[in-house]
Amino acid sequence: MTSFAPDSIVLNRKLPLWYQVSQSLRASILGRSPQDPLRLPTEEQLAGHYGVSVLTMRQALKELEDEGLITRHRRRGTFIEPAARRGAPVRLLGSVDAIVAQQSGMTAELLEHGTVPVPAALADHFPGTDHVATYHRLRSDEKTGEPTNHARNYIRPELAERVDVADLERWPMTKVLRDVVGVRITRVTDSVEARLADPETARLLEVPLLSPILHYTGITYDEEGRALDVAVIHYRGDRFSFSVTLDAD
């Protein structure tokens, strides 16, 4: 039986290895194509793929099992759970793969895209740039069809020339920039605040006007310290929570 092939990852030795592996595998699972096999490789094969011990791999798989994304059967193997609910909490521990995992696993509809003048609120992030490419997407729960968030990405025009919009219906922008466009991402900064739903957000997310939402801004940087992408996402307040764990050296 053919096994599911997860993406690769460059591990950050300053962060817990099991967490990075679980988030990378989670992103691969949630971003898979419908025709991909549901059976995962063995613990030993996965450990070799990620370059970690079997014990670390086992801990990573336990995290995904607790979340309901996989089921493990003695002697039969480990399988992706196709009916798993995808509305997971926004949980970050300081890795780019955590960002990718957080944004993956939902149906994405591209509402519009094009080139616009740099918004005044983002001018500091794009110095010397007059226009940016923008992509507006609505994400929904794959199982229920319920809208969960809508996102606008603003990226440098030279990167937009290398972005295939079809990829954005499957993967988050962070993954597309890193794994498809080939940009080296060195840092992502995030901010989250509580807001009230404006008319557009209320309509798209099917919530009452002025109901609580989470307003997220994520800025992706390259190795030269330039902002490549500014993501502005509005999450339904009744579907998401946000927590951050800091790893002390």
Secondary structure, 3 states (H helix, E strand, C coil): CCCCCCCCCCCCCCCCHHHHHHHHHHHHHHCCCCCCCCECCCHHHHHHHHCCCHHHHHHHHHHHHHHCCEEEECCCEEEECCCCCCCCCEEECCCHHHHHHHHCCCEEEEEEEEEEECCHHHHHHCCCCCEEEEEEEEEECCCCCCEEEEEEEEECHHHHCCCCHHHHHCCCHHHHHHHHHCCCEEEEEEEEEEEECCHHHHHHHCCCCCCEEEEEEEEEEECCCCEEEEEEEEEECCCCCEEECCCCC
